[in-house]
Amino acid sequence: TAERVNEVRMCKFVSQVIPNTPVTGVTEEMIKRLNIHVVVCGDEYDRDDDPYYAVPRRLGILRTAPRTKGISTSVIIARIRDASDEELAAKDKLKGRSTVMEGS
């Protein structure tokens, strides 16, 4: 999620990113409370029967974005799973993080 959030934050017209929205979907109360003007989701949710984005769709503030190869959650999770402990420790060391490995 952090990688995706950072990618979106770097977009020219994005003023704020709200990660980890409720799994139950975007509510009208949330839209009003946070003064949301646009809700963006992946184009796989661009269906009339999708319950998660029904409210922003009804309000006319829903925009969709095409999937970007290599940035999907599935690909990121697979990269993490495939990385060895040594690779992760080396990356952490380069970033100045302390890494404690099992058995050390």
Backbone as ProteinMPNN parsed JSONL, in Angstrom:
{"seq_chain_A": "TAERVNEVRMCKFVSQVIPNTPVTGVTEEMIKRLNIHVVVCGDEYDRDDDPYYAVPRRLGILRTAPRTKGISTSVIIARIRDASDEELAAKDKLKGRSTVMEGS", "coords_chain_A": {"N_chain_A": [[0.822, -1.193, 0.0], [1.953, 1.275, 0.765], [3.797, 1.839, -1.281], [2.103, 2.195, -3.465], [0.568, 4.363, -2.532], [2.55, 6.351, -2.409], [3.166, 6.594, -5.143], [0.757, 7.667, -6.119], [0.623, 10.056, -4.642], [2.618, 11.532, -5.877], [1.488, 12.435, -8.179], [0.583, 15.178, -10.203], [-1.89, 16.641, -9.809], [-2.907, 15.748, -7.414], [-3.968, 16.337, -4.19], [-4.25, 15.186, -1.712], [-3.909, 11.935, -0.282], [-5.829, 9.285, 0.852], [-5.169, 6.607, 2.467], [-6.007, 3.133, 3.156], [-8.86, 3.05, 3.317], [-12.16, 2.271, 4.548], [-13.119, -1.167, 4.268], [-15.715, -1.57, 3.704], [-16.485, 0.317, 1.931], [-16.672, 3.623, 0.363], [-18.232, 6.145, 2.082], [-21.019, 8.488, 2.183], [-20.928, 10.145, 4.388], [-18.192, 10.088, 5.008], [-17.148, 11.331, 2.735], [-18.222, 13.924, 2.979], [-17.207, 14.702, 5.541], [-14.413, 14.652, 5.165], [-14.166, 16.394, 3.116], [-14.032, 15.599, 0.38], [-13.37, 15.747, -3.053], [-12.943, 14.239, -5.315], [-13.001, 10.787, -6.014], [-10.914, 8.122, -6.632], [-10.499, 5.043, -8.264], [-9.419, 1.734, -9.247], [-9.909, 0.657, -12.644], [-11.179, -1.781, -12.682], [-13.213, -1.675, -10.894], [-15.189, -0.269, -12.077], [-18.091, -0.683, -12.397], [-21.614, -0.882, -12.461], [-22.775, -2.487, -10.51], [-20.998, -2.556, -8.422], [-20.494, -2.344, -5.005], [-18.724, -0.913, -3.346], [-17.935, 1.578, -4.338], [-20.291, 2.872, -4.822], [-21.533, 5.175, -3.709], [-19.764, 7.483, -4.299], [-19.958, 7.194, -7.075], [-22.688, 7.66, -7.527], [-22.787, 10.315, -6.694], [-21.338, 11.488, -8.655], [-18.584, 11.873, -8.526], [-16.705, 9.941, -8.919], [-13.787, 8.64, -10.36], [-11.925, 6.642, -12.611], [-8.925, 4.679, -12.915], [-6.582, 3.14, -15.075], [-5.133, -0.12, -14.584], [-1.73, -0.447, -13.627], [0.936, -2.104, -14.909], [3.038, -4.023, -12.868], [2.713, -2.562, -10.547], [0.673, -3.515, -9.092], [-1.016, -4.781, -6.175], [-0.791, -7.55, -5.88], [1.557, -8.159, -7.318], [3.473, -6.722, -5.848], [3.285, -8.014, -3.344], [4.135, -10.576, -4.115], [6.795, -9.998, -4.843], [7.85, -9.335, -2.341], [7.514, -11.769, -0.957], [9.188, -13.413, -2.46], [11.683, -12.388, -2.013], [14.735, -12.963, -0.385], [15.75, -13.377, 3.081], [18.305, -12.338, 3.359], [18.493, -10.565, 1.189], [16.525, -8.704, 1.895], [17.614, -7.767, 4.309], [19.966, -6.582, 3.334], [18.908, -4.489, 1.771], [17.627, -3.015, 3.779], [19.879, -2.259, 5.247], [21.176, -0.576, 3.434], [19.382, 1.505, 3.467], [19.763, 2.468, 5.936], [18.506, 1.252, 8.059], [17.971, -0.708, 10.989], [18.343, -4.154, 11.16], [17.13, -7.123, 12.434], [17.818, -10.397, 12.252], [16.415, -13.7, 12.269], [17.899, -16.053, 14.428], [20.237, -14.659, 14.716]], "CA_chain_A": [[0.0, 0.0, 0.0], [2.802, 2.464, 0.848], [4.361, 2.116, -2.604], [1.013, 2.718, -4.284], [0.241, 5.691, -2.0], [3.605, 7.271, -2.852], [2.991, 6.821, -6.58], [-0.387, 8.566, -6.3], [0.997, 11.366, -4.072], [3.492, 12.252, -6.801], [0.713, 12.948, -9.309], [0.519, 16.642, -10.183], [-3.14, 17.224, -9.34], [-3.352, 15.093, -6.181], [-3.674, 17.164, -3.015], [-4.184, 14.325, -0.531], [-4.226, 10.522, -0.473], [-6.376, 8.698, 2.08], [-5.001, 5.155, 2.359], [-6.715, 2.251, 4.095], [-10.271, 3.378, 3.497], [-12.886, 1.09, 5.044], [-13.416, -2.235, 3.311], [-17.145, -1.497, 3.403], [-16.684, 1.275, 0.857], [-16.631, 5.055, 0.636], [-19.573, 6.585, 2.491], [-21.326, 9.905, 1.996], [-20.442, 10.827, 5.594], [-16.743, 10.222, 4.847], [-16.928, 12.323, 1.678], [-18.518, 15.249, 3.549], [-16.306, 14.987, 6.666], [-13.056, 14.876, 4.669], [-14.256, 17.364, 2.018], [-13.485, 14.904, -0.787], [-13.904, 16.236, -4.323], [-12.8, 13.184, -6.316], [-12.618, 9.46, -5.527], [-10.321, 7.39, -7.749], [-10.304, 3.613, -8.034], [-9.004, 1.005, -10.436], [-11.002, 0.489, -13.6], [-11.891, -3.039, -12.442], [-14.382, -1.358, -10.064], [-16.089, 0.576, -12.865], [-19.295, -1.467, -12.708], [-22.786, -0.368, -11.744], [-23.126, -3.346, -9.375], [-19.942, -2.514, -7.408], [-21.017, -1.65, -3.823], [-17.708, -0.125, -2.64], [-17.852, 2.941, -4.871], [-21.643, 3.265, -5.232], [-21.837, 6.551, -3.289], [-19.109, 8.471, -5.169], [-20.506, 7.053, -8.43], [-23.984, 8.354, -7.513], [-22.522, 11.75, -6.54], [-20.644, 11.969, -9.849], [-17.195, 12.24, -8.231], [-15.846, 8.765, -9.097], [-12.945, 8.555, -11.546], [-11.197, 5.377, -12.615], [-7.58, 4.686, -13.492], [-6.216, 1.794, -15.535], [-4.098, -0.822, -13.806], [-0.372, -0.238, -14.113], [1.7, -3.339, -14.777], [4.157, -3.959, -11.941], [2.403, -1.81, -9.33], [-0.478, -4.12, -8.426], [-0.767, -5.347, -4.852], [-0.364, -8.94, -6.052], [2.959, -8.173, -7.745], [4.283, -6.254, -4.721], [3.302, -9.101, -2.357], [4.984, -11.639, -4.664], [8.191, -9.549, -4.736], [8.243, -9.444, -0.931], [7.618, -13.197, -0.625], [10.312, -14.008, -3.175], [12.952, -11.831, -1.53], [15.32, -13.726, 0.722], [16.063, -12.585, 4.271], [19.556, -11.63, 3.115], [18.194, -9.435, 0.305], [15.8, -7.707, 2.681], [18.564, -7.175, 5.25], [20.866, -5.714, 2.565], [18.157, -3.279, 1.421], [17.454, -2.245, 5.013], [21.179, -1.685, 5.608], [21.393, 0.547, 2.523], [18.49, 2.596, 3.868], [20.119, 2.882, 7.286], [17.617, 0.632, 9.039], [18.519, -1.823, 11.752], [17.639, -5.389, 10.853], [17.433, -8.258, 13.301], [17.406, -11.616, 11.561], [16.246, -14.873, 13.119], [19.105, -16.826, 14.627], [21.424, -13.795, 14.808]], "C_chain_A": [[0.868, 1.259, 0.0], [3.383, 2.837, -0.513], [3.302, 2.739, -3.509], [0.638, 4.134, -3.845], [1.275, 6.71, -2.469], [3.5, 7.585, -4.335], [1.871, 7.826, -6.826], [-0.054, 9.966, -5.784], [1.84, 12.194, -5.038], [2.753, 12.796, -8.021], [0.467, 14.447, -9.134], [-0.743, 17.2, -9.529], [-3.691, 16.581, -8.07], [-2.964, 15.962, -4.994], [-3.555, 16.32, -1.756], [-4.571, 12.899, -0.916], [-4.71, 9.988, 0.863], [-6.267, 7.184, 1.948], [-5.868, 4.418, 3.369], [-8.145, 2.687, 4.36], [-11.012, 2.12, 3.914], [-13.205, 0.09, 3.936], [-14.884, -2.185, 2.886], [-17.452, -0.481, 2.321], [-16.652, 2.712, 1.331], [-18.052, 5.525, 0.924], [-19.765, 8.076, 2.225], [-20.823, 10.718, 3.19], [-18.942, 11.078, 5.483], [-16.422, 11.318, 3.827], [-17.147, 13.735, 2.218], [-17.502, 15.626, 4.627], [-14.898, 15.343, 6.19], [-13.002, 15.848, 3.489], [-13.628, 16.809, 0.731], [-14.174, 15.402, -2.051], [-13.881, 15.176, -5.416], [-12.391, 11.898, -5.61], [-12.113, 8.692, -6.745], [-10.142, 5.933, -7.353], [-9.836, 2.978, -9.337], [-10.186, 0.749, -11.35], [-11.743, -0.835, -13.452], [-13.128, -2.828, -11.567], [-15.393, -0.495, -10.805], [-17.28, -0.241, -13.369], [-20.444, -0.907, -11.88], [-23.135, -1.196, -10.519], [-22.051, -3.362, -8.283], [-20.417, -1.716, -6.198], [-20.023, -0.697, -3.158], [-17.664, 1.337, -3.08], [-19.212, 3.448, -5.349], [-21.938, 4.729, -4.902], [-21.098, 7.575, -4.156], [-19.593, 8.39, -6.619], [-21.817, 7.827, -8.529], [-23.795, 9.867, -7.447], [-21.77, 12.347, -7.736], [-19.197, 12.366, -9.615], [-16.23, 11.063, -8.39], [-15.098, 8.855, -10.42], [-12.188, 7.238, -11.467], [-9.842, 5.555, -13.29], [-7.253, 3.271, -13.943], [-5.147, 1.188, -14.634], [-2.746, -0.56, -14.458], [0.426, -1.508, -13.854], [2.881, -3.121, -13.833], [3.878, -3.203, -10.66], [1.208, -2.425, -8.6], [-0.069, -4.709, -7.077], [-0.236, -6.769, -4.97], [1.109, -9.032, -6.428], [3.865, -7.748, -6.595], [4.398, -7.349, -3.663], [4.214, -10.232, -2.842], [6.459, -11.262, -4.571], [8.694, -9.683, -3.307], [8.444, -10.906, -0.55], [8.842, -13.844, -1.25], [11.67, -13.511, -2.68], [13.457, -12.666, -0.36], [15.572, -12.795, 1.901], [17.326, -11.757, 4.052], [19.328, -10.41, 2.228], [17.484, -8.323, 1.067], [16.729, -7.008, 3.662], [19.506, -6.213, 4.529], [20.169, -4.413, 2.185], [17.953, -2.399, 2.644], [18.754, -1.554, 5.399], [21.485, -0.474, 4.734], [20.555, 1.759, 2.916], [18.751, 3.052, 5.3], [19.218, 2.328, 8.367], [18.34, -0.494, 9.754], [17.691, -3.058, 11.457], [18.086, -6.476, 11.808], [16.907, -9.49, 12.597], [17.321, -12.754, 12.551], [17.559, -15.628, 13.217], [20.366, -15.987, 14.73], [21.793, -13.573, 16.245]], "O_chain_A": [[0.547, 2.22, -0.7], [3.451, 4.016, -0.859], [3.578, 3.696, -4.232], [0.415, 5.006, -4.685], [0.915, 7.812, -2.882], [3.721, 8.726, -4.743], [2.016, 8.732, -7.647], [-0.411, 10.958, -6.42], [1.781, 13.424, -5.017], [3.331, 13.54, -8.812], [0.177, 14.911, -8.031], [-0.655, 18.155, -8.758], [-4.832, 16.847, -7.693], [-1.792, 16.287, -4.806], [-2.837, 16.692, -0.828], [-5.441, 12.683, -1.759], [-4.073, 10.212, 1.893], [-7.155, 6.542, 1.387], [-6.391, 5.01, 4.313], [-8.592, 2.692, 5.507], [-10.54, 1.012, 3.657], [-13.521, 0.471, 2.809], [-15.247, -2.701, 1.829], [-18.583, -0.426, 1.838], [-16.612, 2.991, 2.53], [-18.959, 5.328, 0.115], [-18.8, 8.823, 2.062], [-20.348, 11.842, 3.025], [-18.469, 12.161, 5.826], [-15.524, 12.132, 4.043], [-16.353, 14.637, 1.949], [-16.99, 16.746, 4.628], [-14.261, 16.235, 6.75], [-11.934, 16.098, 2.929], [-12.807, 17.464, 0.089], [-15.402, 15.471, -2.117], [-14.699, 15.207, -6.335], [-11.542, 11.912, -4.719], [-12.796, 8.618, -7.766], [-9.692, 5.626, -6.249], [-9.857, 3.61, -10.393], [-11.324, 0.635, -10.894], [-12.817, -1.008, -14.028], [-13.996, -3.699, -11.502], [-16.365, -0.036, -10.204], [-17.456, -0.46, -14.568], [-20.256, -0.507, -10.731], [-23.731, -0.674, -9.576], [-22.18, -4.109, -7.313], [-20.718, -0.53, -6.332], [-20.439, 0.237, -2.473], [-17.385, 2.224, -2.274], [-19.281, 4.351, -6.183], [-22.523, 5.444, -5.716], [-21.743, 8.467, -4.707], [-19.633, 9.404, -7.315], [-22.039, 8.561, -9.492], [-24.547, 10.617, -8.068], [-21.589, 13.562, -7.817], [-18.628, 13.115, -10.41], [-15.058, 11.178, -8.033], [-15.693, 9.111, -11.467], [-11.85, 6.774, -10.378], [-9.642, 6.448, -14.113], [-7.609, 2.306, -13.266], [-4.362, 1.9, -14.007], [-2.636, -0.465, -15.68], [0.572, -1.934, -12.708], [3.631, -2.156, -13.977], [4.72, -3.196, -9.761], [0.779, -1.89, -7.577], [1.086, -5.085, -6.875], [0.675, -7.152, -4.236], [1.83, -9.887, -5.913], [4.919, -8.351, -6.387], [5.486, -7.589, -3.139], [4.982, -10.785, -2.055], [7.292, -12.111, -4.254], [9.832, -10.095, -3.082], [9.428, -11.248, 0.104], [9.464, -14.719, -0.648], [12.691, -14.159, -2.912], [12.696, -13.026, 0.538], [15.603, -11.575, 1.743], [17.413, -10.615, 4.502], [19.896, -9.345, 2.474], [17.803, -7.145, 0.905], [16.648, -5.791, 3.833], [19.813, -5.142, 5.053], [20.774, -3.344, 2.266], [18.089, -1.178, 2.564], [18.743, -0.4, 5.829], [21.991, 0.536, 5.222], [20.971, 2.9, 2.719], [18.048, 3.92, 5.818], [19.166, 2.868, 9.473], [19.213, -1.149, 9.185], [16.462, -3.007, 11.501], [19.281, -6.719, 11.97], [15.705, -9.622, 12.369], [18.048, -12.788, 13.544], [18.252, -15.821, 12.218], [21.463, -16.539, 14.824], [22.765, -12.874, 16.531]]}, "name": "protein", "num_of_chains": 1, "seq": "TAERVNEVRMCKFVSQVIPNTPVTGVTEEMIKRLNIHVVVCGDEYDRDDDPYYAVPRRLGILRTAPRTKGISTSVIIARIRDASDEELAAKDKLKGRSTVMEGS"}
